[in-house]
Amino acid sequence: MSNQQVRVASLLLQENFGDLVESVGSYLLKHGVTPMTDIIKNTGLKRNQVRKSLCVLIQHQLIKWHHYRGVNKRYTFTVDNMLLRVRFPRYIRTAKVLYGDAGELIIEDLLQHGMSLMSQCLCRVSERLEAAGVQNARMEDIVQEQFLALAEGHFVQRVEPPNTELVTISYLDQRARGGSTVRVRQRFELPPAVTEAMAASSRKRKRTENGARGEEPSAKKTRGSSETLEETVGDEEMAADSGFLWYVNFDQFHQYFRNQGIVSAVAEKMDETAACVMRTILSHSANLQEERSLCSAGSSELLLSQITESLPERPHVTSEELDQYLKVLVDDEPNFLRKAGVSGGGTYSVDFRHTAELLCKATIESIVRERFGSKCFRIFRLLVLKKILEQKQVADHAMIPSREAKELLYTLLAENFVTLQEIPRTPDYAPSRTFYLFSVNLPYLSRMVLERCFKAMGNLIAKRIAETKENKSVIASVCLSVCVHADEQIKFFTSNGH
């Protein structure tokens, strides 16, 4: 946890939850594991204010708590979960692309509330869709189906009880103890009582709607029947759903983003057909995994027959073309696939660590090219390929004059994009008798670029907060004029019978 991460987290706390919650969160950020008594004593807030702030942070999974010596609770702030809030728009957009408007509103509602009962989430989403003018007799069933689809895709999951052992033991330990596969699967499945209540509610809804169509032609009776229907259905689902909270599974979104990055890299390197083959391998291997971990080194191994059966009809790929594409993906740089064995065509898997390094290297190379120009980009790629080179070797291999190569190298060195290692031939470290070797440290560069991104993000958030406070009256007047203009348009269309 760096200073820039703490700064961004504090600014996001203030922007999303206000000054009161920000003061409690910032104290936990600075002091680590802390009991509530210390927070009250050092922040100057009342006990009730601190308790409510902690409840808000726990609701949004921003702090973790544990018992200390079985009596006192101690709290720890999770910076990573706070920094994920800048990705919320991307999560919502992804849900819209994959699951439509209902899926978008479900993810948005869960992100807004942190954790929620499924019945309450479905009720809020249905009301928002109806308020937006979406008319559908099966609105609640559609929203329910999309929620189940999100759970089946592992984009939402149930909250584990506080006393569960699942958070304290690893996945391998669970497999060793037995029954872990069921525990993992249960996180994405509805409890049996909720499933039965939903089925009964769906049957009641259909019977009531059929009766309303045949017996109540008037609008007044229809409204009354719909209110009775909502009360009957809602009460049963609320009772069965009590105690089962759901939240957004961020890891699944990150795995989707990672897979999309791999597919885009394959499409850029080869063509769309190769990208289709890679997409098929990634999706099918994910379906075979019980525990989808973002930190896994590789995907599940697939037989050639499994890949052939899973390919979509379009674009049509013959078996000979598939063999050629797989061979190129395995043998040629940047080696997106790994092959093991030869029987049955062999098994194929994706090396996630290797592909992550490739994507990271491509990102850093694009930064070098945009910031320092094509010649620095050439030198940087040369050092990445050759690992270690002297200044004269860099100038010769990059085909750049020696003086210009020296200037470019030291420009990159000043910005910490390359590293310099001195190897003396004599103990006196005389420059004439010392080798100066240039190299690229990609792990260090990745952390440096990430820190600069956090710094830029913090500056942007601070600037936005300052501009909003300074121009508060202007923003209020603009919002008021927009509301007045909207009211005038509504009155105009109403008066003209539209």
N, C-alpha and C positions, 0 to 999 in steps of 0.2 A: 504494500500500500504506500504509494508515493504522495508527496505534498500536493501535486497537481490533481491526483484522484480525490484527495480529501477536500480540496477546494471546490472541485466540480460537484462532489456529493453534497457539500454544504449549500451551494447555490441552488442545486436542484431541490433540496429539502425546503429551502425558503420559498422557492417559486411554486412548488406543488402543495405544500402543507402549511405554510405560514411561519411566522416568527416563533411561535410557542413551540411547535414540534421541532423547528430547526435548532432551537437552543438545546433541547434535550438530545437530538441526534448528533449535533456538533460536539457536545460534551462526551458522548460515547465514542465518537470518532477519535477524539484526542486522547482519551484515557483508557480505551480498551474495555476489558471485562470489569463491570462496575455494578454494585448493588444500588437499589433505588434510593436508599438513605443517603448515599454519597451524591447522587444526582440532585436530590432535594436540597442538600446542604450547600453545594457549590454553585448551583444555578440560581438560587434565590426564588425558585418557583414554589407554589403551594403543592401539597401532597396530591390533591385531587387533580391539579393540572398535569403533574408529572405522570400520574397513573393514566389519565386519558391520552396523553401523548404517547406513552408506551403502548397502549392498546391500539392506537392508530398505526404505529410502526410495526407491531406484530401482525395486524390485519393485512398489511401490505408486504409481509415477509422481509422487512428491512432490518429486523433485529432477531437474534436468537437468545433464548434464555435457558438456564439450567440451574438445578438446585446445588447449592454449596453446603456441604456437610448435612444434607437432608433438610435444611431449614430455610436459609436465605436463598432468594433467587438472584442470580447475576445475569446481566444483559450484555450482549456483544452486538455491535453494529456490523452488518454485512455490506461492505462498500460495493461489491460486485452487483448485487441486486439493485442498488440505488443507481448505479451507472447504466443499467439496462433500460432505464426509463427514457433515455434518448432514442432508443430503438422502438418505442411503442408504435409510432406511425407506420414503421415498416412491418411490424407484426400484424397490425390491423389491415394493411394493404394486402399482405400475403393471404390472410384469412378470406378477404373479399375475392381474390383471384381464385382460390381453391374451393371455397364453399359458398360464394355468393353473398348477398346482402345480409341474410340471416346469420351466417358464420361471422361476417365482419362485426355485426352488432353484438354477438355473443362474446367475442374476444375483447371488444371495446368495453363491454360491461364488466367482464371479469378483471380487466386491467384497471378499470376505474375503482372497483370495490375491493381489489386485492384477492379476497376469498368470498365465496358466496354459495348459498344453497342453489341447487339446480333449478328447483321450482321457482324461486325468487328471480333468478336470472332469466328464465324463460318467460315469466310474467312481464318483466320490464322490457325485454326485447319485443314481445308481442305488442305491448302498448306503444312502443316507439314506431314499429312498423305501421300500426293502424293510424297513429298520429301523422305519419308521413304520407298517408293516402293510399297505402297498399291494401287492396280489398281482396280477401281470399277467405272462403269459408273454412278452409283447413289451415288457417294461420298457425294455430298452436301446434298442430301435428307437424307442419313443415319446420317450425323452429326447433321442435323436439328432435326431429330426424337429423337436423344439422348439428345439434349438440351431440347426439350419439355418434355422428360421423366424425366430429372433432375428437371425441374420446377414443374412437377406434383408430384414428390416425395419430394418437398420442399427443395431440396439441393441447389438450386439457387433461388434468388428472385429479384424483381425489387427494385430500390432505390426510396425511398419516396422523394417527393419534399421538399425543405428546409422549406417551410411555412406550411407544413401539421400539423394537430393537433394530428396525430397518435402517435408521439413520446412524447407528453406531457400528454396524458390521458391514463388511464389503460384500460385493456381489459374489465373489468366489467363496467366502465364508457361508453365505446363504445357500449356495449350491451344495457345499459340503454337508450342511445341516439337513438338507432335504426339504422339499416343499417350497423352495424359494421361487420356482417358476410360477406357482399359483399366486404367491404374494405379489410378484411383479405384475402379473396379469390383472389382479384385482384392483390395482391402482387406476386402471383405465376401463373398468366395467362398473355398471350400475349394481347396487346391492339388490338382492332378490326381492325384498319388500318394495323397493321403489319400482322395479320392473313390473311387479304384479299390480301395484296401484296405478301405474301409467296405462297398462292394458285395460284395467277396469274403467279408468276415466275416459279412455278413448271409446270404449263401447257405450258408455253412458252418453258421451257427447254425440255419437252418431244416432242413438235412439232419440235423444232430445231434439236434434236437428230435424230428423225425419218426422217426428210428431209436430214440430213447429211448422214445417212446410204444409202438412196436411190439415192442421186444425186452426192455425193462427194466421190468417191472411193480413191482418192489420199491422201497421208499423208499431203501434203501441204495444201490442201483445208480443211482437217479436223482440222488442227491446227488453221487456220484462222477462221473457224466457231466456234471453242471452245472459242477463244478470244472474238469474237463478242457476243457469248452467255454469257460469264462472265460479259462483260460490260453492256449488256441489263438487265440481272437479277440483278446484283449488284447495279446499280443505283436506281432501283425501291425499293429494300429492304432497301438501305441506307436512302432514302428519307422518307419511312414510319417508319423506326426504330429510326429516329432522336429524341433525347430527352428522350429515355427510356433506362436507364443504368441498368445493372445487376451485382450482386455480389454473393459471396458464402455465404450461410446461415449456419454459424458455429453451431448454436443451433441444427439444424437437424442432423448434423454429431455427435454431442455429445449425442443426444438422441439415435442414432443408436448404438454408443459405449456402452451407458448405457444398452440398451436392450440386446446387445450381451453379456455383463457381467452377466446380470440376467439369460439369457438362459444357459450360461456356468456353472453358479453356480448350476442351477437346474439339468443339466446333470451330474455334479460331485456328487451332493447329491443323485440323484435318478438314472435315466437312460435317454437314448436318446428319448424315447417315451414321457416322461414327459417334456423334453426340447422342443419337437415338439409341445406339447399342449401349453406350455408357449409362444413359438414363435408365434403361431397362435393367442393367446389372445392379445399379444402386437401389432402385425401388424394390426389386425382387429380393435382394439380400437383406434389406431392411425389414421386409415382411417375415423373414425367417428368424430374425433375432428376437429373443424374448426381452432382453435388456438392451435398449438402444442407448448406448453411451457415447457422448461426444468425444471422450478421450480414448476410445478404442483405436488400436493401431491399424486395423484393417477391417474390411467388410467380411461377411460370411462367404465361404467358398461355394461357387456354383459350378455344376457340371455343364458341359457344352450343350447337352440335351435340354437342361433347364433354361438356359439362355435362349435357345432356339424356340422353345414353346412359349416363352414370355414376350417375345418380340411382337410389336403391334403389326397390324396388316399393312399399314402405310407408314413410312416407305417400305416397299417389299424388298427384303434382303434374302438372297439365296444362300444356301449352305456354303457354297464356295466363297461368296463375297463375305459372309460372316467370318469364315476362317481367316481370310486375308485381313479384315479389319482387326480381329483379335490379335493376330500375329504382329501387326504394326503397333497396336497399343501396348503389347508386351515388350517387343524388341527395340523399337525406335525410341529415341529421346522424345519426351521426358519420362517414358516408362510409366504410364498411368496404371497399368494392370500388372499383376503377378500371376504366373502360371506354375502349378504344381502337378506333377505326375503326367503320365501319357495315356493311361488306360481310359477308354471312353472319350478321348479328346482332351483329357486333363481337366483340372479345376481352375477357375479364375476368381480372383478377388482384387479389390482396390486397396492400394497402400495409402491410407489416409495421412500418415505422417509425411510420406514423401510428397504427396500432392499438396499438403499444407505448406511445406517448404517451397515448392514451386510457385504457389500462388503468392506467398509472402515475398519471394524474390522478385516476381514480376511486378508487384506493387512498388517495391523499393526502386526498381529500375525505372519505372515510369516517373517516380518522383525526381530521380537524378536527371532524367532526360528533360523534364519540364522546367526544372530549376536551373540546371547548369549547361544545358545544350547538348548537341549530338556528340561532340568530341569527348566531353566528360562521360557521357553515357557509354561510348565505345571503350574508354579506359576502364570504367567500372565493370562492364561485362567481361572484359579481358581478365581483370583481377579475379572475378568470380570463377571463371573457367580455369585459369592457370594457378589459382590459389596464392602463390607468393612470387613476386617479381621485383627486380631492381629497377631503378629509374631508367637506365639505358635500355633494358629489355622492354619496358613499357613503351618507350618511344619507338623502338624498332617494330614490335608486334602491332602496335596501333597505327603505324605509318604516319606519325605526327612528328614535326621537328622537335629536337631535344629541348630547346628553350621553352617552347609552348607546352610540351608535355610536362615539364617541370612546374610551370605555373598552374596548369590544370590539376596536377597531382596535389600540390600544396593547397590549392583551393578546396579540394575534396577533403584533405587532411584537416584543414582549419574548421570545416563544418562537421568533422567526425564521421564522414562517410567511408573513409579508409583509415587503416591503422599503420603505424610505422614501427618497425622493429630494428634495433641496432645490434649488430653482431661484430664486435671488435676482433681484429686479428692480433692485437697487442694489448697488454694490460693498461696502457695509457689512454685508450679511447681516442686516439688521434683520428680526425675526420678522414685523412687520406688513407688510413689503414683500417677503415670500418666499412662493413657492408650495411647498406640501408635498404631494407626489404619492405615493400608495401603489400598489404593484403586487405581483405574484406572480412569483417566479423559479422555474419548475418544475424545471429541471435542478439548481439548487442545493438545492431542497427534497428532490429524490429522493436526492441524496447525503447530506443531513442525516438523513433518515429511515433510510437504509441504515446509517449510522454508529450511530444510536441502537439499531437492531436488533442490530448486532454487540456493542454495549455490554451490552444486556440479555442476549444469548446468553452472553457471557463471564461475567457475574454469575451466571447460572443454573448454568453448568458449574462455576465455582469453588465455589458453594454446595453443589452435589451432591458434589463431591470432598471438601469439608470435612465434610459430614454423614456421608459414607461412612466416613471415617477415624475420626470421633468415635464412631460407633455400630457399629464393626466387630464387636465381640463380640455385640451384639444381632442383627445381620444373620446372623452365623454360626449362632447358636442357632436362629433362625427357619428358616434353610435346613435345618439338621439335623432339626428337628421335622417339616418338610415331607417330607423323605426317609424318615424313620421311619414317618410316616403312610402314605406311598405303599407302602412295603414291607409294612406290615400289611395294606393292602387287597389287594395281590397275593397274599399268603399266604392270606387269607380266601377269595378267589375260587378259588385253586388247590385248597384243601382241600375246597371245596364242589363241585368238578368243573366249574366254569364255564370 
